[in-house]
């Protein structure tokens, strides 16, 4: 089970008596090296794995490679995405590597665990330029918070956690740019520029408030993902967009729009905060730009020699 720590972060607490003191210490030590969303993600992964070990009567330090791979097969059987399975197995490997480095374990049973081959094609719902434009117009006809949220997602490409985590006191000016400071995935803090329409929408959403979250629920608490998802769906309905979309759809639209507009892949990768350029390339492939296919260039190049 999990509880909230004094700093508000998620802490993994194991109530089951199956695990030894050393195993518990290894779990706590591994998670202590991370913070924020990364820690939360690793906590979830290890909670799933430890629960599976409990159900199968396994100690963490006596598990073998075959048993960890069985955990992966069980996740696959329950319909987990290959990316989720790969990430979870990677977390487990990191945990055992930590235990080895701290001399708690002689060797890692996860060192050679096979992970599913990832599909680097993006299958996310796509929006074209006109659909994104319609969403922005519809958002502008709604509340200031709706306009600000849709703009941050579609024009700045923020993750929903980054947008909802933004605070008023992190807004500022830098070399003539209106900027917020946001906490990126992995705990990295960055300052990003705002387009004028986004800055105006945020100013209207904030009003006279001087601190606290930019986006709030009706009860004054920080807006959560569920409320944000409802806003996106409400604005999409207002815009006449019939596709089933989510906040991530707008981030996806930002990335593909940037690539369509000719922004270099490296700059798009940086704007999207993708650690691996292959992640950005997934969106590039998803554009299905047949007019850019190499076959046309090769055909033109060889045309003279084929006469």
Secondary structure, 3 states (H helix, E strand, C coil): CEEECCCCCEEECCCCCCCCHHHHHHHHHHHHCCCHHHHHHHHHHHHHHHHHHHHCCCCHHHCCHHHHHHHHHHHHHCCCCHHHHHHHHHHHHHHHHHHHHCCCCCCCCCCCCCCCCCCCCCCCCCCCHHHHHHHHHHHHCCCHHHHHHHHHHHHCCCCHHHHHHCEHHHEEEECCEEEEEEECCCCCEEEEECCHHHHHHHHHHHCCCCCCECCECCCCCECCHHHHHHHHHHHHHHHCCCCCCCHHHHHHHHHHHHHHCCCCHHHHHHHHCCCCHHHHHHHHHHCCCHHHCHHHHHHHHHHHHHC
